[in-house]
Amino acid sequence: MPAAGGERKLHVYLYLVTPNAALRNADLPTRDSDGRLTRRPRAALDLHYLISFYGDERLLEPDRMLGAVARDLHARPVLDARLIQDAIDSNADLAGSDLASSLELVKLSVSQLSLEELSRLWSVLVQTPHALSIACVGTVVLIDAVESG
C-alpha cells in the first residue's frame, strides 16, 4: 500500500517458507536404549521475504531506502544471538522462543527473482499496488518439534 502523504516506510512480507536443503534430513529424533527421546526432531526452514519501499518518489526515497537495506544486508548478513534475543524480549508474542540459543545462526541474503517470478508474486498481492522491492532469504531457522518423551 502506498505511504499516506508521502510518508517513508517499508513493508516486510513473508511470502514463502521452504525446507532448508542442507539440513532437511538431519533432524531424525534420537532415543536412548530405553526408548526415551534424547533429541527432538527439528524442521530446518528457509524464510523468503519481499521488502517493499514507499515514500516520495520525486525525492527518490524508495530508491535510497532500498540502497540502504541492500548495503546493510551485505555488510551484516548474520542475525546474532543478541539481536534475536532483543527482538524476543521486545515482543510478548515471542516469549518462550529459543531461537537466540540456536546453534545455527540465521543468515540473510538478497535473492534474485526473475521478472516472471516477481510478476507472479505481485499478481498475488492484488490489493497492493506495485512498489520498489527487494527479495531476501533468511536461512536457516530451526524449529524443534513439540514431543513428549
NORSULKA-V602768 format. One record per residue. N is the residue number from 1. OMEGA is omega in radians with two decimals (none if undefined). BURIAL is # if it has 16 or more other ideal C-beta (glycine too) atoms within 10 Angstrom, else .. Layout:
n = {N/N}
omega = {OMEGA/OMEGA}
burial = {BURIAL/BURIAL}
This chain:
n = {1/2/3/4/5/6/7/8/9/10/11/12/13/14/15/16/17/18/19/20/21/22/23/24/25/26/27/28/29/30/31/32/33/34/35/36/37/38/39/40/41/42/43/44/45/46/47/48/49/50/51/52/53/54/55/56/57/58/59/60/61/62/63/64/65/66/67/68/69/70/71/72/73/74/75/76/77/78/79/80/81/82/83/84/85/86/87/88/89/90/91/92/93/94/95/96/97/98/99/100/101/102/103/104/105/106/107/108/109/110/111/112/113/114/115/116/117/118/119/120/121/122/123/124/125/126/127/128/129/130/131/132/133/134/135/136/137/138/139/140/141/142/143/144/145/146/147/148/149}
omega = {-3.13/3.13/3.13/3.09/3.13/-3.14/3.09/3.05/3.02/-3.12/3.11/-3.05/3.04/-3.05/-3.11/3.03/-3.11/3.04/3.07/-3.04/-3.07/-3.03/-3.02/-3.13/-3.12/-3.02/-3.09/3.12/3.12/3.13/3.09/-3.06/3.09/3.12/3.12/-3.14/3.09/3.05/-3.14/3.03/3.12/3.08/3.08/-2.99/2.95/-3.09/-3.08/-3.07/2.95/3.12/-3.09/-3.02/-3.11/3.10/-3.12/-3.09/3.10/3.12/-3.13/-3.13/3.11/-3.13/-3.13/3.10/3.10/3.11/3.13/3.13/3.12/3.11/-3.09/3.07/3.13/-3.08/-3.10/-3.04/-3.04/3.01/-3.10/-3.04/-3.13/3.14/3.11/-3.14/3.08/3.11/3.12/-3.11/-3.08/-3.12/-3.09/3.14/-3.13/-3.12/3.14/3.11/3.09/-3.12/-3.12/-3.13/3.14/3.09/3.12/3.07/3.09/-3.14/3.13/3.08/3.09/3.11/-3.10/3.05/3.06/3.10/3.12/3.13/3.14/3.10/3.11/-3.13/3.14/3.12/3.07/-3.11/-3.00/-3.13/-3.05/3.08/-3.13/3.09/3.06/-3.00/3.03/3.12/3.07/-3.12/3.00/-3.09/-0.17/3.06/-3.12/3.13/3.14/3.08/3.05/-3.06/3.11/-3.09/none}
burial = {././#/././././././#/./././././././././#/././#/./././#/././././././././././././././#/#/#/#/#/#/#/#/#/#/#/#/#/#/./././././#/#/././#/#/././#/./././#/./././././#/././././#/#/././#/././././././././././#/#/./#/./././#/./#/././././././././././././#/#/././././././././#/#/#/#/#/#/#/#/#/#/#/#/././././././.}
